[in-house]
Amino acid sequence: MDLLDFDAGPLYFDDPIAPEVTALINEASNLYPEPEAEALLLRAEELAPRHLEVIVALYRYYFYQTRLDAADIIADKALAISGDGIGYPADWRELTVEQVKAGLESAATAARFWLLSLKAKAVLALRQQRIADALAMLGKLADVDERDRLGVRPLIEVAQIRASGNIVVVDFAAHSI
């Protein structure tokens, strides 16, 4: 299956969002890295708890603040929200190739967002030295992405090197949702 062979649909930031929520996200962006930015993003989440634009903003805030546990919680929310609409299981371990194909056929951009959210969780696991978890997530992605369109194979190599005890420096910022 080729994850780039799909008709593009609406993206998460194309979904309607209240102007007040957009203003909160923009203000938080202008205040970054100040702590007040988090309060604004949390207020945006209160107002639009299932809007992926808010979820992505929160994820990026926590990721770049290196608050990896908080970023992981938000990545879980991204998986749950995007997976709900395309019939993906709540537990990523249960995802099958058939479900990925069905998701790509019914809502390709949502399916790709879900897959990229799982990749983001794997990157968090790598950064937190949870190598076995990272390898499991990356392995799942490799199983459904035969042509490595999501670029997980280099991350698998990094995880395997880390598992062997060798030190590798990687710019994980390029692997964010």
Backbone as JSON Lines, residues from 0, in Angstrom:
{"i":0,"aa":"M","n":[0.85,-1.17,0.0],"ca":[0.0,0.0,0.0],"c":[0.9,1.24,0.0]}
{"i":1,"aa":"D","n":[0.54,2.21,-0.82],"ca":[1.33,3.44,-0.93],"c":[0.57,4.56,-0.22]}
{"i":2,"aa":"L","n":[1.13,5.06,0.86],"ca":[0.45,6.09,1.65],"c":[0.4,7.45,0.97]}
{"i":3,"aa":"L","n":[1.08,7.58,-0.16],"ca":[0.99,8.83,-0.91],"c":[-0.01,8.75,-2.06]}
{"i":4,"aa":"D","n":[-0.6,7.58,-2.25],"ca":[-1.56,7.39,-3.33],"c":[-2.97,7.58,-2.78]}
{"i":5,"aa":"F","n":[-3.39,8.83,-2.69],"ca":[-4.72,9.13,-2.16],"c":[-5.18,10.48,-2.68]}
{"i":6,"aa":"D","n":[-6.5,10.67,-2.64],"ca":[-7.07,11.96,-2.98],"c":[-7.15,12.78,-1.69]}
{"i":7,"aa":"A","n":[-6.53,13.93,-1.72],"ca":[-6.5,14.77,-0.53],"c":[-7.9,15.26,-0.18]}
{"i":8,"aa":"G","n":[-8.17,15.27,1.08],"ca":[-9.42,15.81,1.6],"c":[-9.09,16.97,2.51]}
{"i":9,"aa":"P","n":[-10.06,17.38,3.28],"ca":[-9.8,18.49,4.2],"c":[-8.74,18.11,5.23]}
{"i":10,"aa":"L","n":[-7.95,19.08,5.6],"ca":[-6.93,18.87,6.62],"c":[-7.46,19.35,7.96]}
{"i":11,"aa":"Y","n":[-6.79,18.96,9.03],"ca":[-7.3,19.29,10.36],"c":[-7.47,20.79,10.55]}
{"i":12,"aa":"F","n":[-6.62,21.58,9.95],"ca":[-6.73,23.03,10.13],"c":[-7.76,23.66,9.2]}
{"i":13,"aa":"D","n":[-8.39,22.84,8.35],"ca":[-9.49,23.32,7.51],"c":[-10.83,23.25,8.24]}
{"i":14,"aa":"D","n":[-10.9,22.48,9.33],"ca":[-12.15,22.37,10.08],"c":[-12.49,23.71,10.71]}
{"i":15,"aa":"P","n":[-13.76,24.09,10.67],"ca":[-14.16,25.37,11.27],"c":[-13.77,25.43,12.75]}
{"i":16,"aa":"I","n":[-13.34,26.6,13.14],"ca":[-12.93,26.83,14.52],"c":[-13.39,28.23,14.91]}
{"i":17,"aa":"A","n":[-13.81,28.36,16.14],"ca":[-14.29,29.66,16.62],"c":[-13.17,30.69,16.57]}
{"i":18,"aa":"P","n":[-13.47,31.92,16.17],"ca":[-12.45,32.97,16.13],"c":[-11.75,33.17,17.47]}
{"i":19,"aa":"E","n":[-12.49,32.99,18.56],"ca":[-11.89,33.14,19.89],"c":[-10.79,32.1,20.11]}
{"i":20,"aa":"V","n":[-11.0,30.9,19.63],"ca":[-10.0,29.84,19.78],"c":[-8.77,30.16,18.93]}
{"i":21,"aa":"T","n":[-9.01,30.6,17.71],"ca":[-7.89,31.0,16.84],"c":[-7.09,32.12,17.49]}
{"i":22,"aa":"A","n":[-7.78,33.08,18.07],"ca":[-7.1,34.2,18.73],"c":[-6.25,33.7,19.9]}
{"i":23,"aa":"L","n":[-6.76,32.74,20.66],"ca":[-5.98,32.2,21.78],"c":[-4.72,31.49,21.29]}
{"i":24,"aa":"I","n":[-4.85,30.72,20.22],"ca":[-3.69,30.01,19.66],"c":[-2.67,31.02,19.14]}
{"i":25,"aa":"N","n":[-3.14,32.03,18.45],"ca":[-2.23,33.07,17.92],"c":[-1.53,33.82,19.04]}
{"i":26,"aa":"E","n":[-2.28,34.17,20.07],"ca":[-1.68,34.88,21.2],"c":[-0.64,34.01,21.9]}
{"i":27,"aa":"A","n":[-0.97,32.72,22.06],"ca":[-0.01,31.79,22.67],"c":[1.26,31.71,21.82]}
{"i":28,"aa":"S","n":[1.09,31.68,20.53],"ca":[2.24,31.64,19.63],"c":[3.12,32.88,19.8]}
{"i":29,"aa":"N","n":[2.49,34.02,19.94],"ca":[3.24,35.27,20.12],"c":[3.95,35.33,21.47]}
{"i":30,"aa":"L","n":[3.4,34.64,22.47],"ca":[3.99,34.66,23.82],"c":[5.02,33.55,24.04]}
{"i":31,"aa":"Y","n":[5.1,32.61,23.13],"ca":[6.03,31.5,23.31],"c":[7.44,32.03,23.46]}
{"i":32,"aa":"P","n":[8.22,31.56,24.39],"ca":[8.11,30.4,25.26],"c":[7.62,30.73,26.68]}
{"i":33,"aa":"E","n":[7.02,31.86,26.85],"ca":[6.57,32.27,28.19],"c":[5.5,31.3,28.71]}
{"i":34,"aa":"P","n":[5.45,31.1,30.02],"ca":[4.48,30.18,30.62],"c":[3.02,30.59,30.35]}
{"i":35,"aa":"E","n":[2.79,31.88,30.12],"ca":[1.42,32.33,29.84],"c":[0.87,31.69,28.58]}
{"i":36,"aa":"A","n":[1.73,31.28,27.68],"ca":[1.29,30.64,26.43],"c":[0.55,29.35,26.73]}
{"i":37,"aa":"E","n":[1.01,28.6,27.7],"ca":[0.34,27.35,28.05],"c":[-1.08,27.61,28.54]}
{"i":38,"aa":"A","n":[-1.26,28.6,29.38],"ca":[-2.61,28.91,29.89],"c":[-3.55,29.25,28.74]}
{"i":39,"aa":"L","n":[-3.06,29.98,27.76],"ca":[-3.9,30.32,26.6],"c":[-4.27,29.08,25.8]}
{"i":40,"aa":"L","n":[-3.31,28.18,25.62],"ca":[-3.59,26.95,24.88],"c":[-4.56,26.05,25.64]}
{"i":41,"aa":"L","n":[-4.42,26.01,26.95],"ca":[-5.36,25.2,27.75],"c":[-6.76,25.79,27.7]}
{"i":42,"aa":"R","n":[-6.86,27.1,27.65],"ca":[-8.18,27.75,27.48],"c":[-8.76,27.4,26.11]}
{"i":43,"aa":"A","n":[-7.92,27.41,25.08],"ca":[-8.37,27.02,23.74],"c":[-8.87,25.58,23.76]}
{"i":44,"aa":"E","n":[-8.18,24.72,24.49],"ca":[-8.61,23.32,24.58],"c":[-9.95,23.2,25.31]}
{"i":45,"aa":"E","n":[-10.17,24.02,26.32],"ca":[-11.47,24.02,27.0],"c":[-12.59,24.37,26.03]}
{"i":46,"aa":"L","n":[-12.32,25.33,25.15],"ca":[-13.34,25.8,24.21],"c":[-13.53,24.86,23.02]}
{"i":47,"aa":"A","n":[-12.47,24.18,22.62],"ca":[-12.53,23.29,21.45],"c":[-11.7,22.03,21.74]}
{"i":48,"aa":"P","n":[-12.2,21.19,22.66],"ca":[-11.39,20.06,23.13],"c":[-11.09,18.99,22.09]}
{"i":49,"aa":"R","n":[-11.86,18.94,21.02],"ca":[-11.64,17.91,20.0],"c":[-11.17,18.49,18.66]}
{"i":50,"aa":"H","n":[-10.79,19.74,18.67],"ca":[-10.31,20.34,17.42],"c":[-8.81,20.07,17.31]}
{"i":51,"aa":"L","n":[-8.43,19.44,16.21],"ca":[-7.04,19.03,16.07],"c":[-6.06,20.19,15.95]}
{"i":52,"aa":"E","n":[-6.53,21.35,15.53],"ca":[-5.64,22.52,15.5],"c":[-5.18,22.87,16.91]}
{"i":53,"aa":"V","n":[-6.09,22.78,17.86],"ca":[-5.75,23.04,19.26],"c":[-4.83,21.95,19.79]}
{"i":54,"aa":"I","n":[-5.15,20.71,19.46],"ca":[-4.34,19.58,19.93],"c":[-2.91,19.68,19.4]}
{"i":55,"aa":"V","n":[-2.77,20.02,18.12],"ca":[-1.43,20.15,17.53],"c":[-0.68,21.31,18.19]}
{"i":56,"aa":"A","n":[-1.35,22.41,18.45],"ca":[-0.69,23.55,19.1],"c":[-0.2,23.16,20.49]}
{"i":57,"aa":"L","n":[-1.03,22.45,21.24],"ca":[-0.61,22.0,22.57],"c":[0.55,21.03,22.48]}
{"i":58,"aa":"Y","n":[0.46,20.08,21.56],"ca":[1.54,19.1,21.39],"c":[2.87,19.81,21.12]}
{"i":59,"aa":"R","n":[2.84,20.72,20.17],"ca":[4.08,21.41,19.81],"c":[4.61,22.24,20.97]}
{"i":60,"aa":"Y","n":[3.71,22.88,21.7],"ca":[4.15,23.65,22.87],"c":[4.9,22.75,23.83]}
{"i":61,"aa":"Y","n":[4.3,21.63,24.2],"ca":[4.93,20.73,25.16],"c":[6.2,20.09,24.59]}
{"i":62,"aa":"F","n":[6.16,19.71,23.32],"ca":[7.33,19.09,22.69],"c":[8.52,20.03,22.73]}
{"i":63,"aa":"Y","n":[8.31,21.26,22.3],"ca":[9.43,22.21,22.25],"c":[9.85,22.72,23.63]}
{"i":64,"aa":"Q","n":[9.0,22.57,24.6],"ca":[9.36,22.87,25.99],"c":[10.06,21.67,26.64]}
{"i":65,"aa":"T","n":[10.19,20.59,25.89],"ca":[10.72,19.29,26.35],"c":[9.95,18.76,27.56]}
{"i":66,"aa":"R","n":[8.67,19.03,27.55],"ca":[7.76,18.44,28.54],"c":[7.15,17.21,27.87]}
{"i":67,"aa":"L","n":[7.96,16.18,27.78],"ca":[7.64,15.04,26.94],"c":[6.48,14.22,27.47]}
{"i":68,"aa":"D","n":[6.32,14.12,28.78],"ca":[5.17,13.38,29.32],"c":[3.86,14.07,28.92]}
{"i":69,"aa":"A","n":[3.84,15.4,29.0],"ca":[2.64,16.15,28.61],"c":[2.4,16.03,27.1]}
{"i":70,"aa":"A","n":[3.46,16.08,26.32],"ca":[3.33,15.93,24.87],"c":[2.77,14.55,24.52]}
{"i":71,"aa":"D","n":[3.18,13.54,25.26],"ca":[2.7,12.18,25.02],"c":[1.2,12.07,25.29]}
{"i":72,"aa":"I","n":[0.73,12.71,26.33],"ca":[-0.7,12.72,26.64],"c":[-1.48,13.38,25.5]}
{"i":73,"aa":"I","n":[-0.94,14.46,24.99],"ca":[-1.6,15.17,23.89],"c":[-1.55,14.33,22.61]}
{"i":74,"aa":"A","n":[-0.45,13.63,22.37],"ca":[-0.37,12.74,21.21],"c":[-1.43,11.64,21.3]}
{"i":75,"aa":"D","n":[-1.67,11.15,22.51],"ca":[-2.75,10.16,22.7],"c":[-4.11,10.75,22.33]}
{"i":76,"aa":"K","n":[-4.32,12.02,22.7],"ca":[-5.58,12.68,22.33],"c":[-5.69,12.81,20.82]}
{"i":77,"aa":"A","n":[-4.58,13.15,20.16],"ca":[-4.58,13.26,18.7],"c":[-4.96,11.93,18.06]}
{"i":78,"aa":"L","n":[-4.4,10.84,18.58],"ca":[-4.74,9.51,18.07],"c":[-6.22,9.21,18.29]}
{"i":79,"aa":"A","n":[-6.71,9.48,19.48],"ca":[-8.11,9.17,19.79],"c":[-9.07,9.98,18.92]}
{"i":80,"aa":"I","n":[-8.82,11.26,18.82],"ca":[-9.73,12.13,18.06],"c":[-9.7,11.78,16.58]}
{"i":81,"aa":"S","n":[-8.51,11.67,16.0],"ca":[-8.44,11.38,14.57],"c":[-8.87,9.95,14.27]}
{"i":82,"aa":"G","n":[-8.63,9.04,15.19],"ca":[-9.01,7.64,14.98],"c":[-10.5,7.4,15.09]}
{"i":83,"aa":"D","n":[-11.19,8.2,15.89],"ca":[-12.64,8.04,16.06],"c":[-13.39,8.1,14.74]}
{"i":84,"aa":"G","n":[-13.03,9.07,13.91],"ca":[-13.76,9.28,12.68],"c":[-13.47,8.29,11.57]}
{"i":85,"aa":"I","n":[-12.43,7.49,11.73],"ca":[-12.06,6.57,10.65],"c":[-12.07,5.11,11.11]}
{"i":86,"aa":"G","n":[-12.54,4.88,12.31],"ca":[-12.69,3.51,12.78],"c":[-11.4,2.83,13.21]}
{"i":87,"aa":"Y","n":[-10.41,3.61,13.59],"ca":[-9.17,3.0,14.08],"c":[-9.36,2.63,15.55]}
{"i":88,"aa":"P","n":[-8.73,1.55,15.98],"ca":[-8.91,1.11,17.36],"c":[-8.29,2.09,18.36]}
{"i":89,"aa":"A","n":[-8.82,2.08,19.56],"ca":[-8.29,2.96,20.61],"c":[-6.85,2.6,20.94]}
{"i":90,"aa":"D","n":[-6.5,1.32,20.83],"ca":[-5.14,0.86,21.1],"c":[-4.43,0.66,19.76]}
{"i":91,"aa":"W","n":[-3.39,1.43,19.5],"ca":[-2.68,1.38,18.23],"c":[-2.14,-0.01,17.92]}
{"i":92,"aa":"R","n":[-1.9,-0.81,18.94],"ca":[-1.36,-2.16,18.74],"c":[-2.34,-3.04,17.97]}
{"i":93,"aa":"E","n":[-3.62,-2.7,18.03],"ca":[-4.66,-3.49,17.38],"c":[-4.9,-3.08,15.92]}
{"i":94,"aa":"L","n":[-4.26,-2.04,15.45],"ca":[-4.46,-1.56,14.09],"c":[-3.99,-2.6,13.09]}
{"i":95,"aa":"T","n":[-4.82,-2.84,12.07],"ca":[-4.47,-3.79,11.01],"c":[-4.24,-3.05,9.69]}
{"i":96,"aa":"V","n":[-3.57,-3.72,8.79],"ca":[-3.35,-3.16,7.46],"c":[-4.69,-2.88,6.79]}
{"i":97,"aa":"E","n":[-5.65,-3.76,6.98],"ca":[-6.98,-3.57,6.39],"c":[-7.65,-2.3,6.92]}
{"i":98,"aa":"Q","n":[-7.5,-2.03,8.2],"ca":[-8.07,-0.81,8.78],"c":[-7.38,0.43,8.21]}
{"i":99,"aa":"V","n":[-6.08,0.36,8.02],"ca":[-5.36,1.49,7.43],"c":[-5.88,1.73,6.02]}
{"i":100,"aa":"K","n":[-6.02,0.68,5.24],"ca":[-6.54,0.81,3.87],"c":[-7.93,1.43,3.87]}
{"i":101,"aa":"A","n":[-8.79,0.94,4.75],"ca":[-10.16,1.47,4.82],"c":[-10.14,2.94,5.23]}
{"i":102,"aa":"G","n":[-9.3,3.29,6.18],"ca":[-9.18,4.68,6.61],"c":[-8.69,5.58,5.49]}
{"i":103,"aa":"L","n":[-7.72,5.09,4.73],"ca":[-7.19,5.87,3.61],"c":[-8.24,6.05,2.52]}
{"i":104,"aa":"E","n":[-9.09,5.05,2.34],"ca":[-10.14,5.15,1.33],"c":[-11.26,6.1,1.75]}
{"i":105,"aa":"S","n":[-11.59,6.1,3.03],"ca":[-12.71,6.92,3.49],"c":[-12.3,8.34,3.89]}
{"i":106,"aa":"A","n":[-11.1,8.49,4.44],"ca":[-10.64,9.8,4.94],"c":[-9.12,9.81,4.97]}
{"i":107,"aa":"A","n":[-8.53,9.94,3.82],"ca":[-7.07,9.79,3.69],"c":[-6.28,10.75,4.56]}
{"i":108,"aa":"T","n":[-6.67,12.01,4.6],"ca":[-5.89,12.96,5.38],"c":[-6.0,12.67,6.88]}
{"i":109,"aa":"A","n":[-7.16,12.24,7.33],"ca":[-7.33,11.87,8.74],"c":[-6.48,10.63,9.06]}
{"i":110,"aa":"A","n":[-6.45,9.68,8.14],"ca":[-5.66,8.47,8.35],"c":[-4.17,8.8,8.42]}
{"i":111,"aa":"R","n":[-3.72,9.66,7.52],"ca":[-2.31,10.05,7.55],"c":[-1.99,10.84,8.83]}
{"i":112,"aa":"F","n":[-2.91,11.69,9.28],"ca":[-2.7,12.42,10.52],"c":[-2.54,11.43,11.67]}
{"i":113,"aa":"W","n":[-3.4,10.41,11.71],"ca":[-3.32,9.4,12.76],"c":[-1.97,8.7,12.73]}
{"i":114,"aa":"L","n":[-1.53,8.3,11.55],"ca":[-0.25,7.61,11.42],"c":[0.91,8.52,11.85]}
{"i":115,"aa":"L","n":[0.85,9.78,11.47],"ca":[1.9,10.71,11.88],"c":[1.86,10.98,13.38]}
{"i":116,"aa":"S","n":[0.68,10.92,13.97],"ca":[0.57,11.07,15.43],"c":[1.23,9.89,16.13]}
{"i":117,"aa":"L","n":[1.06,8.69,15.58],"ca":[1.73,7.53,16.16],"c":[3.24,7.66,16.01]}
{"i":118,"aa":"K","n":[3.69,8.17,14.88],"ca":[5.12,8.41,14.68],"c":[5.63,9.41,15.72]}
{"i":119,"aa":"A","n":[4.85,10.45,15.98],"ca":[5.24,11.43,16.99],"c":[5.37,10.78,18.36]}
{"i":120,"aa":"K","n":[4.44,9.87,18.7],"ca":[4.54,9.15,19.97],"c":[5.81,8.32,20.02]}
{"i":121,"aa":"A","n":[6.18,7.72,18.9],"ca":[7.4,6.91,18.85],"c":[8.63,7.79,19.07]}
{"i":122,"aa":"V","n":[8.63,8.97,18.48],"ca":[9.75,9.91,18.69],"c":[9.83,10.3,20.17]}
{"i":123,"aa":"L","n":[8.7,10.55,20.78],"ca":[8.69,10.86,22.21],"c":[9.28,9.7,23.01]}
{"i":124,"aa":"A","n":[8.89,8.5,22.66],"ca":[9.42,7.32,23.35],"c":[10.94,7.25,23.19]}
{"i":125,"aa":"L","n":[11.44,7.53,21.99],"ca":[12.89,7.54,21.78],"c":[13.56,8.59,22.66]}
{"i":126,"aa":"R","n":[12.98,9.76,22.7],"ca":[13.58,10.84,23.5],"c":[13.56,10.51,24.98]}
{"i":127,"aa":"Q","n":[12.57,9.7,25.4],"ca":[12.46,9.34,26.82],"c":[13.2,8.04,27.13]}
{"i":128,"aa":"Q","n":[13.96,7.54,26.15],"ca":[14.72,6.3,26.31],"c":[13.82,5.07,26.52]}
{"i":129,"aa":"R","n":[12.59,5.14,26.04],"ca":[11.7,3.98,26.07],"c":[11.83,3.28,24.7]}
{"i":130,"aa":"I","n":[12.97,2.67,24.5],"ca":[13.35,2.14,23.19],"c":[12.41,1.02,22.74]}
{"i":131,"aa":"A","n":[12.06,0.11,23.63],"ca":[11.17,-1.0,23.25],"c":[9.82,-0.46,22.78]}
{"i":132,"aa":"D","n":[9.29,0.55,23.48],"ca":[8.02,1.15,23.07],"c":[8.15,1.81,21.7]}
{"i":133,"aa":"A","n":[9.24,2.54,21.51],"ca":[9.47,3.21,20.23],"c":[9.55,2.19,19.11]}
{"i":134,"aa":"L","n":[10.3,1.13,19.32],"ca":[10.43,0.1,18.29],"c":[9.08,-0.56,17.97]}
{"i":135,"aa":"A","n":[8.26,-0.76,18.98],"ca":[6.94,-1.37,18.75],"c":[6.07,-0.45,17.88]}
{"i":136,"aa":"M","n":[6.06,0.84,18.21],"ca":[5.26,1.79,17.42],"c":[5.8,1.93,16.01]}
{"i":137,"aa":"L","n":[7.1,2.07,15.89],"ca":[7.71,2.22,14.57],"c":[7.53,0.95,13.75]}
{"i":138,"aa":"G","n":[7.59,-0.2,14.41],"ca":[7.36,-1.46,13.71],"c":[5.94,-1.55,13.17]}
{"i":139,"aa":"K","n":[4.98,-1.1,13.96],"ca":[3.58,-1.09,13.51],"c":[3.45,-0.2,12.28]}
{"i":140,"aa":"L","n":[4.07,0.96,12.32],"ca":[4.02,1.87,11.17],"c":[4.69,1.26,9.95]}
{"i":141,"aa":"A","n":[5.82,0.61,10.15],"ca":[6.52,-0.03,9.03],"c":[5.66,-1.14,8.42]}
{"i":142,"aa":"D","n":[4.91,-1.84,9.25],"ca":[4.03,-2.91,8.75],"c":[2.97,-2.39,7.79]}
{"i":143,"aa":"V","n":[2.46,-1.18,8.07],"ca":[1.37,-0.65,7.24],"c":[1.86,0.31,6.16]}
{"i":144,"aa":"D","n":[3.13,0.67,6.2],"ca":[3.7,1.63,5.25],"c":[4.86,0.96,4.51]}
{"i":145,"aa":"E","n":[4.49,0.1,3.56],"ca":[5.48,-0.72,2.86],"c":[6.56,0.11,2.16]}
{"i":146,"aa":"R","n":[6.22,1.28,1.67],"ca":[7.19,2.09,0.92],"c":[7.88,3.14,1.79]}
{"i":147,"aa":"D","n":[7.65,3.09,3.07],"ca":[8.25,4.02,4.03],"c":[8.01,5.48,3.68]}
{"i":148,"aa":"R","n":[6.79,5.78,3.3],"ca":[6.42,7.16,2.97],"c":[6.46,8.06,4.2]}
{"i":149,"aa":"L","n":[6.3,7.45,5.39],"ca":[6.33,8.24,6.62],"c":[7.74,8.39,7.19]}
{"i":150,"aa":"G","n":[8.7,7.74,6.58],"ca":[10.09,7.88,7.01],"c":[10.4,7.27,8.36]}
{"i":151,"aa":"V","n":[9.83,6.1,8.65],"ca":[10.08,5.48,9.95],"c":[11.31,4.58,9.96]}
{"i":152,"aa":"R","n":[11.73,4.11,8.81],"ca":[12.87,3.18,8.78],"c":[14.15,3.8,9.37]}
{"i":153,"aa":"P","n":[14.48,5.05,9.06],"ca":[15.67,5.64,9.72],"c":[15.5,5.73,11.24]}
{"i":154,"aa":"L","n":[14.29,5.98,11.69],"ca":[14.05,6.03,13.14],"c":[14.19,4.65,13.77]}
{"i":155,"aa":"I","n":[13.78,3.61,13.03],"ca":[13.97,2.24,13.53],"c":[15.46,1.97,13.68]}
{"i":156,"aa":"E","n":[16.24,2.39,12.71],"ca":[17.7,2.2,12.8],"c":[18.27,2.92,14.02]}
{"i":157,"aa":"V","n":[17.82,4.14,14.26],"ca":[18.29,4.89,15.43],"c":[17.9,4.14,16.71]}
{"i":158,"aa":"A","n":[16.67,3.67,16.77],"ca":[16.21,2.95,17.96],"c":[17.01,1.67,18.17]}
{"i":159,"aa":"Q","n":[17.3,0.97,17.09],"ca":[18.08,-0.26,17.22],"c":[19.5,0.04,17.69]}
{"i":160,"aa":"I","n":[20.09,1.12,17.21],"ca":[21.42,1.51,17.66],"c":[21.38,1.88,19.14]}
{"i":161,"aa":"R","n":[20.35,2.63,19.52],"ca":[20.22,2.99,20.95],"c":[20.01,1.76,21.81]}
{"i":162,"aa":"A","n":[19.25,0.8,21.29],"ca":[19.01,-0.43,22.04],"c":[20.31,-1.2,22.26]}
{"i":163,"aa":"S","n":[21.25,-1.04,21.32],"ca":[22.54,-1.73,21.44],"c":[23.49,-1.01,22.4]}
{"i":164,"aa":"G","n":[23.08,0.17,22.86],"ca":[23.91,0.9,23.81],"c":[24.79,1.96,23.19]}
{"i":165,"aa":"N","n":[24.76,2.1,21.88],"ca":[25.54,3.12,21.22],"c":[24.81,4.46,21.29]}
{"i":166,"aa":"I","n":[25.54,5.55,21.17],"ca":[24.96,6.88,21.26],"c":[24.76,7.42,19.85]}
{"i":167,"aa":"V","n":[23.57,7.96,19.62],"ca":[23.24,8.56,18.33],"c":[22.57,9.89,18.62]}
{"i":168,"aa":"V","n":[22.95,10.93,17.88],"ca":[22.32,12.23,18.02],"c":[21.45,12.45,16.79]}
{"i":169,"aa":"V","n":[20.16,12.73,17.03],"ca":[19.22,12.92,15.93],"c":[18.39,14.16,16.21]}
{"i":170,"aa":"D","n":[18.06,14.9,15.18],"ca":[17.17,16.06,15.31],"c":[15.74,15.55,15.23]}
{"i":171,"aa":"F","n":[15.13,15.3,16.38],"ca":[13.79,14.76,16.42],"c":[12.72,15.82,16.1]}
{"i":172,"aa":"A","n":[13.09,17.07,16.1],"ca":[12.11,18.12,15.82],"c":[11.5,17.96,14.45]}
{"i":173,"aa":"A","n":[12.19,17.32,13.55],"ca":[11.67,17.12,12.2],"c":[10.58,16.05,12.17]}
{"i":174,"aa":"H","n":[10.34,15.38,13.29],"ca":[9.38,14.29,13.34],"c":[8.26,14.62,14.33]}
{"i":175,"aa":"S","n":[7.58,15.71,14.1],"ca":[6.55,16.19,15.0],"c":[5.23,16.24,14.27]}
{"i":176,"aa":"I","n":[4.12,16.15,15.01],"ca":[2.81,16.31,14.36],"c":[2.52,17.77,14.21]}
